Amino acid sequence: MGAVRAEHRSAGASPAWAETFHASLTNETWSDALSPVVNTLLEGGRLGLEHGLLMYHHADLPELGRLAHLAKEARFGNRAFFNHNVHINPTNVCALACRFCAFRRSKRQDDAYAFSTEAYVEDLGRYADHVTEVHSVGGLHPDWDVTTYEAMFSGAKAAYPHVSIKALTAVEVKHLAQQSNLSVRDTLQRLFDAGLDQLPGGGAEILDDDVRAIICNGKESSQEYLDIHATVHELGHVSNCTMLFGTVETLEQRVVHMLRLRDVADATGGFQCFVPYPFLPDDTRLPEAQLATGAEVLRTIAVSRLMLDSIPHIKAYRMNVGDGLGELALRFGADDIDGTVHKESIMHLAGSTAPLDAD
């Protein structure tokens, strides 16, 4: 997806797509279980925590999917979006040890790696004729600071100016700021000046600090994640946002997560896409995880489409959920499947079997 700022949500004002959506609701018959949600939407209200929990606990899944699909169709018709992209992870060396991560290595491990600027640009060059975007996230390398990524991004832009750079999670930005003795704002500005275009939104996990203490202790706080993305938006750039579910969180914590993201989207208009993806357990250290089923993935995508009215795009990330479930999700509120993805490591190390374009 290209970088397009979302419309702001203001009290008493409904965008044109919402009017189309409301009109479509009156042409359908809805069950009593879902009627509180439908009635709130028809009255021009916004869905809250109680509606989110109702959709998780009581809504019939096919009916919920139909409602979410109507919301998607009102906004985008029958279109689905993807891009031509490649994932290049500059390093797997990380100062943290998140329990859900199969990608992270310590500096001492034999398969640890860290790209030089030349290696990063060379790797991108293998795909540059076929892609319009590079997605780059990685570990918190203890020896890297903002100058490391300034060199990578400026080198990539000089060699391949047509390739948009979507890179760095919020915790990577925080790490680079600390390593460089800079504020987050100044760090981001330097990265944007070097060629960074937008942030992919990874690392939100669940925006509840009790959950984060269990699955990713030491990572940025929930509020820090939100504040860093708000700063991105204040600087005139857009970002995506994410949710990792199926670990130890409750359904209520999922819905609150969505509402916290919606608050930022309301204020800034800078979140362009929400990417909910289930935890993949291979080579991780989270045996107590309550893994999400395929039906739960579809339900979560549908709930997010209906809850997140100020975030235009909902992605069924096929590198995580696979092509089959991703295709089905396009009938449950998703409008984006990510991209061609010529190369990807993080999800595949955790158990994804989704085919890459090179396959």
C-alpha positions, 0 to 999 in steps of 0.5 A: 500500500502507498502512503496515504493519510487516513481521514480524521474522525470528528464528532458528528461527521460521517465519511461518505463510505459510512453512509453507504455502509449504513444504507447497506445494513437496512437491506439485510436481516440481522440476528438478535445477537448482532442487533446491538452492533447493527443498531449502534452503527445505524444510529451513527454511533461508534462501537465500544468495548461491550460491542467488541466483546459481544462480537467475540463471544456471541456473534455467529461467525458467518453473519459477523463476516457478512457485516464486516464485508459490507463495511469493507465493500462500502469503503473499497468495493470489491477491490483487494490491495497488495504490493510488490515487496521484499522483506530484508532484515538487517540483523537478527542480533537483539538485546532483548529475548521476547518469548514469542520470537524465533528470529532473535540471536545473541552476538555469540551464536553461530547464525547471528548476522549483521548487514553492512550498508553495502550488503543491505543495498546489494541484497535489495538489488537482487529484487529491485527490478521486481519490487516497489517496497522494501520492508526492513525490521530486525533486532536491537543490535547493541552496537548500532545507532541512528547512523547505521540506518541512515547509511542503509536508507540513504544508500538504498535510496541512492541506488533504487529511488523507486523503492519505498522504505517501510522499516523499523518497529517502535522499539527499534526507534526507541533503541536507536534514540537511546544509542544515539543520545537523541530524542525519539523525534530527532531520531525519526527526523534523521531517519526520514531525511535519510530515506525512510518513508513509513513504519510498518507497525510491528511490535505492538503485540498486545497494548497491555503492560501486564501481557507485555511483561510476560511475552516481551519483558523489556520491550517498550511500554504500551504507551511508548508504542503509541507515542512513537507512532503519534510522533511519526504522524506529527512529522507528516508520515504514516504508519501501520499498526499491529496486534499479535494475538493468541499468546496469553491475552484475554479477549477484553485485552484484544478489544482494548488494544484496538480501542487504544489504536483507534484513539491515536488514529482519531487524533492523527489520521496517520494509521493507514493499516491494521495488521492482526496476526496470530502467534506462530509457536515454532522455536519460541518459548511460550508454551502457555500460549492459547493458539488462535484457530482459523475461525478465531483469526477470521473473527478477529479480522471481522471485529477489527474492521468494525471497531477501527473505523478511523483506520482504513485498511485491514490486512490479512497478512498472508506470510502469517495466516497463509494464502488460503485463510488470507483469501477467505479473510477478504470476505471477513473485512480484510482488504489487504493481503500484504504483497508478493514478498520475494523473501521473508524470514521472521514468520517462516522461522516461527512456522509459516509455510506461506509460499514466497514469490520466489517459490 
